[in-house]
Amino acid sequence: MESDNDTRISEFLLLGFSRESELQPLIFGLFLSMYLITVFGNLLIILAVSSDSHLHTPMYFFLTNLSFVDICFISTTVPKMLQNIQTGSKVITYPGCITQIYFFLLFAGCDDFLLSMMAYDRFVAICHPLHYTVIMNPWFCVLLVLVAWIISVLNSLLQSLMVLQLSFCAGMEIPHFFCDLNQVIGHACSDRFLNDMVMYFATVLLGVAPLPGILFSYSKIVSSICGISSIQGKYKAFSTCASHLSVVSLFYCTGLGVYLSSAAPQSSHASVVASVMYTVVTPMLNPFIYSLRNRDIKRALKRIIGVPVM
């Protein structure tokens, strides 16, 4: 290996969305608004559930964890992008890039696991209502969340440490608004075969593998709902899982968009747009989806903010 490839670089350049200076204020205002809405909305969900004893159930326990992870998820990428726009700099330090990769993978993995847990919770509640309190006991719910965090931490730690073993050439430009793992590995000068294999394996194991479980849960849920005789009973059963199904669809559809856009040749702009949907829009919409379709959350939010929620 040549000596210049062994030299450790000190920074990367995040090219972002556009190099046109007149668009930067618009991009800054748009993403600042989405970031504040996401943080405020998810904090309201956490406060609503925490302040109402009627919401201290497994479903809302997972929802508060999801809201917390969504706040952390969007905070991993957007504040740095806003800082770069404000200062007119595209620089992110090498340690900063590795740190961003670590936390991005951590919270993306937790997001995926929590959606799977919420699907299982709805499956037990609708398909096995008599055993719900026994199966979904508090200790089991805490254990599920703890396992999700441990697996996500180990995965993000492994892949971040493996990036540290790569060598990069000078003048590293990343056509993204954050340090995307795939983009960073793709710019390595040293052999990246092992990194690619671990990345693809982790994507299949942690990202794709939970999907069949979610689909199976909802197939059983739909089957059980169809067996309910009363229309009111069907509506009540469907309303309890409609919000979660919307979030799951949004999460996986945008994630699939990121994968397809990154796999296509000469698609850096499309990949950036798809990543915005996945990393910014989805966490922003989650509070609206859950609050607008959930009477319990609406009631708790009304108690907190003092005005009715639509």
Secondary structure, DSSP 8 states (H G I E B T S, - for coil): --HHHHS---EEEE--S---GGGHHHHHHHHHHHHHHHHHHHHHHHHHHHH-GGG-SHHHHHHHHHHHHHHHHHHHHHHHHHHHHHHT--EEEHHHHHHHHHHHHHHHHHHHHHHHHHHHHHHHHHHSGGGHHHHT-HHHHHHHHHHHHHHHHHHHHHHHHHHHT--B-SS-EESSSS--HHHHHHTBSS--HHHHHHHHHHIIIIIITHHHHHHHHHHHHHHHHHT--SHHHHHHHHHHHHHHHHHHHHHHHHHHHHHHHHHSTT-HHHHHHHHHIIIIIHHHHHHHHHHHT-HHHHHHHHHHHSS---
